[in-house]
Amino acid sequence: MKILGIDPGTALLGWGLIDFDIKGERPLKYGCIETGSSVPMPQRLAKIYRELSDIIERDQPDEVAIEELFYFKNAKTVIAVAQARGVAIICAENMGLPVYEYTPLQVKQAITGYGRADKKQMQEMIRITCKLDHCPKPDDAADALAVAICHAQSNKLASNGMR
C-alpha cells in the first residue's frame, strides 16, 4: 500500500510517499510544494492544489495521511495553515482517496515512542526508520514522511486487532 503523508503549510507544504507492507515502511519519494510569500493567498492555495494533484496522479497513493493543526501563537499563521490543510484534504477527496488525520502528539509517539520528542529526535528517527544516509530536507518533507509512517503504524495495530 502506498501512503502519502502531508505536513500542511503555506510557504512549504511537505509531502512524503511511502510503501507499506508486511515487511515495513519504505520511503519512495518526498519533497515540498513551495509558494512565495509575496504571492497572494488564493494563488498560493491554487498552486498547492495543482502540485498536490500532480503528485497524486503521478504516484498513485492508496491513502493520504495529514497532520492536524496544533496551537499557534499567531492567529494569522494558524488561519493560513488551516487553509492549506483544507486544500490538501479537498484535493485528496476529489481524487477519491481516503484521508486520515493525526495530531502532532500521535505522530511523535508513533515515530519515537515519546509524544514530546523534539525536532532533532524526530528527524533522526525518520532517517533510521527510512534507512537514509541523511535526514530528509527540508524539515517539512521529513515531517510528512513521519505522518505517513504514523499512518502505517496505525494500520499495523488495526490489522493486529489492537486499534
N, C-alpha and C positions, 0 to 999 in steps of 0.2 A: 504494500500500500504506500502511495506517495502522499506525504503530508506537507502542505505549505504553511509555514509559520509566519506570522506578521507581527512586527513591532511598530505600532502606529506612530506617526509623526508627520508634521507638515514640511519641515525643512528636509528631513530624512525619514523615509518610511523603510524600515528594514524588512527584508524577506529572506526566508531560508527554506529550501526544499530538501526533505529527507526521504529516504526509502526505509520503510519499517516492515520487518517480517520476523519470523521466529528466531532468526539469527541476531536481531537487534536493529539498531538505527544506523544508517549510513548517510552522510551528507552527500547530496548530489550537486547543488548549486546554492549560492547565496549572493546577496548584494543589497543595494539600496536604490530607492527611487528618490532622486534629489530634485527639490524645487527651489528656485531662487527667492530670497526674502523680499526682493523688490517687485516680484510679480504679484498681481492682485490675487487674493484668496480664491475666487472662483476658477481662475486659470490654473492655480496650483492644484486644486482638487480635481479638476478635469485631467490634468497630467497624471496624477496618481491613478485615477480610474483607467485611463488609456494604457499606461505602462503595466499596471497590475493585470488588466485584461490580456495584454500580450503575453505576460509571463504564464498566466493560466492556460491560454490557448496553446502556447509552445510546449509547456512542460506537463500538462495534463495531470494535475494533482487529483487525488480522490477526495480529500478533505482539507479544510482550512482551519487553522487554529490561530486565534488572535488574542493579544494581551488586553485585558481590561484596563481602564484608566485607574491610576492611583491619584491621590490628592496632590494637587499642585498649589503652591502658594500664590501663583499668579493666575487669576481667573481668566485672563485673556489667553494665556497659554493653554489651559485646560479646554477652553472652548475650541480653539484651533485644532488641537489634537483629537478632540471628540469628533470634529467634522471629518478629519482624515480617516479616523476609525470607522465612522459611518459609511464613508465612500468605499472603504475596503470591504466592509460587510455586504453592502449592496452589490458591489462588483461580483463577489463570490456567489451570492444568492442568485443574481441574474444569470450566472453561468451554471446554475444548477448544482452548486457544491454545498454540502452541509458545513456549517460554521460552528466551531466550538470556542468557548471563551474561558480564559484562565486569568486569575489575579496574579500580580507580581509575586505574592507570597507563595502561591501554588507552583509557579514556575521555579522559583528559587528552591523550594522544598524538593521538587522532582529532580532538579539538576545536582544540588549539593547536599541534600538531606537536611538543610538548615534554612528556614524561611526568612532569615535576616542576613543572608550571605551578602557580601559586598560585591561590587562590580568586578574586581580582580579575581575573586574566588569563582564567580560565575564564568568569567572568560576562560580561566584555566580549566575548569571542569568541561566546558564546551570543547576546548582544544583536545583534552584527553578523551572524552566520550566519542568525539568525531575522528579521533586518530589523525589529527592535523599537526603539521610541523610548527604552525604558528596560530595565534588567536585570530579568528576572522576579524577583518577590519572593513568598514568602521564598526564601532561597538553595536550599532543598531542591527547590523547583519548577524552578529553573534547572538544578540538578544532574540532575534527572530528564529534562529536555529534552536535556541533554548525553548521557545514556545512550542515549536514543532516536536521537540523531544519530550517535553512535558505531556503533550497530547498522546504521543506514542506510549509513554509510561502509563498514562491513564487507560489506554486501550489494553495494555498488558494486564493491569489489575482487573479490568472488566472481563476479559476473557478467562481469567482465573477465578471469577466469581467474587472478587474482593472489592468491587466498586459499589 
